[in-house]
């Protein structure tokens, strides 16, 4: 079976994890501080005064600023209706209301005009999700959030190292978040990171990240009712080793992207995700929209047919409007619903060989009518 994703190790992962283990710094420690420092530098955040906080996963990286912003009952968060639903679920966990916007039918990302239609006096935050490694058109979103006085959060879980107008995804809005899950561009197994240019918000997030304790006052002094959202030193050690080879990882992911594009880009019945000229993507997953004429059996049947040929794929995200057991008041979202029915993502990881990509593409062509 060709897996949909597989971790790639580049040299120092085992040594650094061993170093952390032998140091006795197993929970917090120097590798956590190094990871925060290096991600902040990669994002070009030093000059703009941004701060980086490592977290236990990409979802807590989203939840942390939402808690620190005071989002709660009666508040609304605008999120895209086609995306991984971490931000929407964070809203529900905080007893706020996720309000779902449509996405661009070509880029599959939220646009300012779609978001603006969803704003109300109760809107507390907008979450721009950079789906599959694409990047939302951020300048209009930044301006909209500024004009309407709401927080803007970039969910760059799937877009680590992607760029928009030369700027690092996740470091464009005042708040940005990353995931270091096992399938992501940089992995710590689980893990995440929150960036912010707001020093006061960063201070509140530090409190909430570690049980709400303020050790400047006393040991075990709880200033707020916090959580344990900390990343371990062992996990951070793995991430630091990965970051040493970020250029290699980016090069290999771009190679995989290009190989798919060359083999499938001109094939009738297949539409790849569109990237605007302002975006330099580093794909988390190469995703396609399957046309009904070329694939009358439907996307789900294609997923099964490829699995029978030894190829693991993933369907597109279920749109929020189809999960009414969670999002009861979500309106119809025709674009999101079409994407949810037709998108398939193919195996995408740095170690994927060209000859294996050939096999994947040949199999997809073989099930095309």
C-alpha positions, -999 to +999 in steps of 0.1 A: +000+000+000+013+034-009+005+055+022-012+089+019+015+104+041+047+091+057+072+108+080+106+117+066+137+119+088+168+138+078+196+129+102+195+143+137+160+133+149+172+103+168+203+120+183+184+151+194+156+131+210+183+110+228+200+142+239+167+154+254+161+121+271+196+120+286+194+157+297+164+148+321+146+178+305+117+157+293+087+181+296+099+217+291+135+225+282+160+239+259+147+223+227+113+239+233+129+273+236+151+266+205+120+255+185+102+287+194+132+309+186+138+292+152+102+293+141+100+329+150+131+336+130+119+316+100+087+335+100+106+368+098+090+377+131+119+390+151+119+425+135+081+429+140+083+419+176+063+387+173+064+361+200+062+323+195+046+298+219+050+261+214+018+241+221+008+205+225-009+203+190-023+225+162-057+227+178-045+240+211-024+265+191-058+278+179-076+274+212-049+293+231-054+328+215-092+323+215-092+317+252-068+347+258-091+369+236-119+361+260-141+344+233-171+327+249-209+324+251-226+349+228-196+355+206-192+344+170-162+332+150-163+333+112-146+302+097-147+287+062-173+260+055-147+238+036-116+232+057-105+210+086-129+219+113-105+226+142-114+263+144-151+256+144-148+230+171-127+254+192-156+278+190-180+252+202-157+241+230-157+278+242-195+279+238-192+304+211-209+301+177-190+292+145-204+311+115-195+295+083-185+314+051-182+302+015-148+297-001-134+306-034-143+279-059-108+279-074-085+284-045-108+267-019-099+294+006-119+321+024-121+355+008-128+389+024-161+394+006-174+360+018-163+367+053-177+402+054-212+388+046-210+367+078-199+395+102-222+408+129-219+429+161-212+396+179-182+386+157-151+383+179-127+366+155-121+356+119-101+324+112-084+323+078-076+286+070-048+281+045-062+248+031-039+222+017-009+246+017-026+274-003-028+308+013-058+330+016-057+365+000-046+380+032-043+418+025-081+423+021-087+401+052-062+421+073-079+453+062-114+439+069-105+428+104-088+461+111-118+481+098-144+460+117-123+458+149-122+420+151-093+396+157-078+378+127-062+344+131-043+325+104-047+288+107-015+278+088-016+242+101-014+230+065+008+258+051+040+258+070+067+275+048+041+286+022+044+323+014+021+352+004+037+382-013+070+369+001+057+367+037+056+335+057+021+321+061+010+324+097+030+356+102+008+380+082-021+385+106-016+396+142-021+359+152-010+328+134-010+291+142+008+260+130+005+223+134+034+199+137+013+167+134+029+136+119+016+144+084+026+180+084+055+197+067+075+198+099+066+172+125+070+167+162+046+138+162+019+160+177+026+197+185+019+232+173+029+268+176+011+302+180+027+334+168+015+369+178+026+404+175+005+414+206+028+413+237-001+415+261-019+387+243+013+366+244+015+371+282-021+359+287-015+329+264+016+319+285-006+319+316-033+298+300-008+274+284+005+262+318-023+259+342-028+297+346+002+298+370+022+330+375+055+320+390+066+356+394+042+357+423+047+323+439+049+286+431+015+271+424-001+305+423-030+302+397-038+336+382-064+322+358-081+289+352-056+276+327-049+244+308-019+222+301-012+230+264+026+226+267+049+209+242+074+184+256+111+188+252+113+153+235+088+164+208+106+198+203+139+179+198+123+161+169+111+194+155+145+211+158+161+183+138+134+187+111+139+224+109+176+219+101+164+204+068+135+227+060+151+236+026+153+199+017+117+193+028+104+223+009+124+212-022+110+177-021+074+188-015+077+211-044+091+183-065+061+161-057+037+190-065+054+196-098+055+159-108+017+156-102+011+188-121+030+176-151+013+142-152-023+153-144-025+190-151-038+188-187-061+158-181-098+164-188-121+159-159-095+169-133-092+203-118-063+210-094-065+236-066-056+271-080-028+291-066-027+329-072+006+344-084+010+360-050+012+326-033+042+303-032+027+271-018+044+243+001+017+217-002+005+196+027-015+176+002-019+176-036-057+178-041-079+176-071-115+181-080-129+152-100-154+160-128-187+141-130-183+131-167-148+117-163-156+101-130-193+092-130-188+067-103-181+096-079-152+106-057-159+081-029-159+052-054-126+065-068-111+064-033-121+027-030-109+019-065-075+034-058-073+015-025-079-017-043-049-008-064-028-003-033-030+035-031-043+053+000-060+087-007-082+110+013-115+126+004-120+163+007-133+178+039-170+173+047-186+208+045-200+222+077-235+224+062-236+185+060-227+180+097-258+194+113-255+173+143-227+197+153-234+229+133-272+230+133-276+265+121-251+264+092-268+276+060-264+259+026-229+264+012-231+253-025-193+258-032-182+240-001-207+212-007-194+207-042-158+206-030-168+181-003-183+158-029-156+160-055-121+167-040-096+139-035-061+144-021-033+121-034-002+108-014+020+138-007+053+135+013+090+142+007+101+106+002+076+099-026+096+087-056+088+098-091+081+062-102+056+058-074+039+091-085+038+075-120+019+045-105-005+067-086-013+089-117-016+058-139-041+043-115-062+075-114-062+076-152-073+039-153-104+045-132-114+075-154-142+068-178 
